[in-house]
Amino acid sequence: MISLDKLNKGDKAVIKDLITEEIPLTLLEMGCLPGNEITIIGLASKKGPIYLKIDESHVSIDSVTASQVLVELIK
């Protein structure tokens, strides 16, 4: 498993775990939960926001939050 902030544009992964309880409620409501598939749509910069698709939701999260989401890359 790797953290979400380590993925590249176009990568697909399955959320495996959230390593903090500090994940914003809005993200949880949009599907940022273990078992859901995500796709990285865009990266603003190395430490900037990450634009991703979770199920049918499009969301942007900061790299600090992304580092708290553990995923398994889909090949």
KERO-97620 format. One record per atom (N, C-alpha, C): residue number from 1; residue in one letter; atom name; x negated, y negated, z. Coordinates in nm, 3 decimals. Layout:
<sites>
NUM  A  CA  X  Y  Z
...
</sites>
This chain:
<sites>
1  M  N  -0.083  0.118  0.000
1  M  CA  0.000  0.000  0.000
1  M  C  -0.088  -0.125  0.000
2  I  N  -0.036  -0.227  -0.068
2  I  CA  -0.105  -0.356  -0.071
2  I  C  -0.003  -0.466  -0.041
3  S  N  -0.053  -0.583  -0.009
3  S  CA  0.040  -0.694  0.018
3  S  C  0.082  -0.759  -0.114
4  L  N  0.199  -0.817  -0.113
4  L  CA  0.259  -0.876  -0.231
4  L  C  0.173  -0.985  -0.293
5  D  N  0.098  -1.057  -0.212
5  D  CA  0.014  -1.166  -0.264
5  D  C  -0.104  -1.117  -0.347
6  K  N  -0.130  -0.988  -0.349
6  K  CA  -0.241  -0.932  -0.427
6  K  C  -0.201  -0.889  -0.568
7  L  N  -0.071  -0.897  -0.600
7  L  CA  -0.024  -0.854  -0.731
7  L  C  -0.048  -0.961  -0.836
8  N  N  -0.044  -0.920  -0.963
8  N  CA  -0.063  -1.009  -1.077
8  N  C  0.067  -1.025  -1.154
9  K  N  0.072  -1.127  -1.238
9  K  CA  0.189  -1.152  -1.320
9  K  C  0.222  -1.027  -1.401
10  G  N  0.349  -0.989  -1.401
10  G  CA  0.395  -0.873  -1.475
10  G  C  0.396  -0.743  -1.395
11  D  N  0.329  -0.741  -1.280
11  D  CA  0.327  -0.620  -1.197
11  D  C  0.466  -0.592  -1.141
12  K  N  0.496  -0.462  -1.130
12  K  CA  0.620  -0.416  -1.066
12  K  C  0.582  -0.332  -0.946
13  A  N  0.661  -0.344  -0.841
13  A  CA  0.631  -0.271  -0.717
13  A  C  0.759  -0.246  -0.640
14  V  N  0.749  -0.156  -0.543
14  V  CA  0.858  -0.128  -0.451
14  V  C  0.817  -0.177  -0.313
15  I  N  0.904  -0.251  -0.248
15  I  CA  0.877  -0.300  -0.114
15  I  C  0.878  -0.181  -0.018
16  K  N  0.770  -0.167  0.059
16  K  CA  0.758  -0.056  0.154
16  K  C  0.779  -0.098  0.299
17  D  N  0.731  -0.218  0.334
17  D  CA  0.740  -0.261  0.473
17  D  C  0.723  -0.411  0.484
18  L  N  0.779  -0.469  0.588
18  L  CA  0.759  -0.609  0.623
18  L  C  0.682  -0.608  0.754
19  I  N  0.562  -0.666  0.755
19  I  CA  0.476  -0.652  0.873
19  I  C  0.493  -0.764  0.975
20  T  N  0.600  -0.841  0.961
20  T  CA  0.630  -0.945  1.057
20  T  C  0.781  -0.965  1.063
21  E  N  0.827  -1.020  1.171
21  E  CA  0.969  -1.054  1.181
21  E  C  0.992  -1.199  1.141
22  E  N  0.889  -1.264  1.089
22  E  CA  0.896  -1.404  1.051
22  E  C  0.940  -1.425  0.906
23  I  N  0.983  -1.320  0.838
23  I  CA  1.031  -1.333  0.700
23  I  C  1.159  -1.417  0.703
24  P  N  1.167  -1.523  0.621
24  P  CA  1.287  -1.607  0.622
24  P  C  1.414  -1.527  0.592
25  L  N  1.522  -1.558  0.662
25  L  CA  1.649  -1.488  0.645
25  L  C  1.697  -1.495  0.501
26  T  N  1.673  -1.606  0.434
26  T  CA  1.715  -1.621  0.295
26  T  C  1.653  -1.513  0.207
27  L  N  1.526  -1.482  0.228
27  L  CA  1.460  -1.376  0.150
27  L  C  1.523  -1.241  0.176
28  L  N  1.554  -1.213  0.300
28  L  CA  1.618  -1.087  0.334
28  L  C  1.755  -1.077  0.267
29  E  N  1.829  -1.187  0.268
29  E  CA  1.961  -1.189  0.205
29  E  C  1.953  -1.170  0.054
30  M  N  1.841  -1.212  -0.007
30  M  CA  1.824  -1.198  -0.152
30  M  C  1.767  -1.063  -0.191
31  G  N  1.741  -0.976  -0.093
31  G  CA  1.699  -0.841  -0.125
31  G  C  1.555  -0.807  -0.094
32  C  N  1.484  -0.892  -0.024
32  C  CA  1.345  -0.862  0.012
32  C  C  1.344  -0.763  0.129
33  L  N  1.380  -0.640  0.096
33  L  CA  1.393  -0.534  0.195
33  L  C  1.324  -0.407  0.146
34  P  N  1.275  -0.326  0.238
34  P  CA  1.210  -0.200  0.198
34  P  C  1.301  -0.117  0.107
35  G  N  1.239  -0.064  0.001
35  G  CA  1.310  0.019  -0.096
35  G  C  1.349  -0.055  -0.222
36  N  N  1.351  -0.189  -0.219
36  N  CA  1.390  -0.265  -0.336
36  N  C  1.270  -0.289  -0.428
37  E  N  1.299  -0.293  -0.558
37  E  CA  1.194  -0.315  -0.659
37  E  C  1.179  -0.463  -0.686
38  I  N  1.053  -0.505  -0.705
38  I  CA  1.024  -0.644  -0.741
38  I  C  0.938  -0.649  -0.866
39  T  N  0.946  -0.761  -0.936
39  T  CA  0.861  -0.788  -1.052
39  T  C  0.802  -0.927  -1.034
40  I  N  0.671  -0.939  -1.053
40  I  CA  0.606  -1.070  -1.045
40  I  C  0.627  -1.141  -1.179
41  I  N  0.697  -1.254  -1.175
41  I  CA  0.726  -1.329  -1.296
41  I  C  0.621  -1.436  -1.323
42  G  N  0.570  -1.496  -1.217
42  G  CA  0.470  -1.600  -1.236
42  G  C  0.395  -1.632  -1.108
43  L  N  0.276  -1.687  -1.127
43  L  CA  0.190  -1.729  -1.016
43  L  C  0.149  -1.873  -1.039
44  A  N  0.171  -1.960  -0.941
44  A  CA  0.137  -2.101  -0.958
44  A  C  -0.014  -2.123  -0.952
45  S  N  -0.079  -2.062  -0.856
45  S  CA  -0.225  -2.070  -0.841
45  S  C  -0.266  -1.962  -0.743
46  K  N  -0.394  -1.954  -0.714
46  K  CA  -0.443  -1.850  -0.624
46  K  C  -0.375  -1.852  -0.487
47  K  N  -0.353  -1.969  -0.430
47  K  CA  -0.290  -1.981  -0.298
47  K  C  -0.152  -2.044  -0.307
48  G  N  -0.101  -2.063  -0.428
48  G  CA  0.029  -2.128  -0.447
48  G  C  0.144  -2.030  -0.441
49  P  N  0.263  -2.079  -0.471
49  P  CA  0.382  -1.993  -0.464
49  P  C  0.381  -1.882  -0.569
50  I  N  0.454  -1.777  -0.539
50  I  CA  0.468  -1.661  -0.627
50  I  C  0.615  -1.654  -0.669
51  Y  N  0.639  -1.650  -0.799
51  Y  CA  0.775  -1.643  -0.852
51  Y  C  0.803  -1.498  -0.885
52  L  N  0.910  -1.442  -0.826
52  L  CA  0.938  -1.301  -0.847
52  L  C  1.086  -1.273  -0.862
53  K  N  1.113  -1.152  -0.911
53  K  CA  1.249  -1.104  -0.927
53  K  C  1.269  -0.987  -0.832
54  I  N  1.371  -0.997  -0.748
54  I  CA  1.409  -0.889  -0.657
54  I  C  1.551  -0.851  -0.696
55  D  N  1.569  -0.729  -0.741
55  D  CA  1.699  -0.687  -0.795
55  D  C  1.740  -0.788  -0.902
56  E  N  1.847  -0.861  -0.885
56  E  CA  1.891  -0.959  -0.983
56  E  C  1.864  -1.103  -0.938
57  S  N  1.795  -1.120  -0.827
57  S  CA  1.765  -1.253  -0.774
57  S  C  1.625  -1.296  -0.816
58  H  N  1.612  -1.424  -0.850
58  H  CA  1.481  -1.484  -0.877
58  H  C  1.449  -1.575  -0.760
59  V  N  1.327  -1.561  -0.708
59  V  CA  1.291  -1.636  -0.587
59  V  C  1.143  -1.673  -0.592
60  S  N  1.109  -1.781  -0.526
60  S  CA  0.971  -1.823  -0.515
60  S  C  0.934  -1.820  -0.367
61  I  N  0.820  -1.755  -0.336
61  I  CA  0.775  -1.749  -0.197
61  I  C  0.630  -1.793  -0.188
62  D  N  0.593  -1.843  -0.073
62  D  CA  0.455  -1.888  -0.053
62  D  C  0.363  -1.768  -0.029
63  S  N  0.236  -1.788  -0.049
63  S  CA  0.139  -1.677  -0.039
63  S  C  0.127  -1.623  0.103
64  V  N  0.151  -1.706  0.205
64  V  CA  0.143  -1.659  0.343
64  V  C  0.256  -1.559  0.370
65  T  N  0.376  -1.592  0.326
65  T  CA  0.489  -1.499  0.341
65  T  C  0.465  -1.373  0.259
66  A  N  0.416  -1.390  0.136
66  A  CA  0.390  -1.276  0.049
66  A  C  0.287  -1.180  0.109
67  S  N  0.194  -1.233  0.187
67  S  CA  0.092  -1.147  0.249
67  S  C  0.152  -1.058  0.359
68  Q  N  0.274  -1.086  0.401
68  Q  CA  0.340  -1.009  0.506
68  Q  C  0.433  -0.901  0.451
69  V  N  0.440  -0.892  0.318
69  V  CA  0.526  -0.793  0.252
69  V  C  0.437  -0.686  0.188
70  L  N  0.448  -0.563  0.237
70  L  CA  0.368  -0.453  0.184
70  L  C  0.445  -0.381  0.074
71  V  N  0.376  -0.354  -0.038
71  V  CA  0.440  -0.293  -0.153
71  V  C  0.357  -0.178  -0.206
72  E  N  0.421  -0.097  -0.288
72  E  CA  0.352  0.010  -0.361
72  E  C  0.370  -0.020  -0.509
73  L  N  0.260  -0.034  -0.580
73  L  CA  0.261  -0.067  -0.722
73  L  C  0.325  0.045  -0.803
74  I  N  0.409  0.007  -0.899
74  I  CA  0.469  0.103  -0.992
74  I  C  0.383  0.101  -1.118
75  K  N  0.338  0.218  -1.161
75  K  CA  0.251  0.224  -1.281
75  K  C  0.329  0.254  -1.404
</sites>
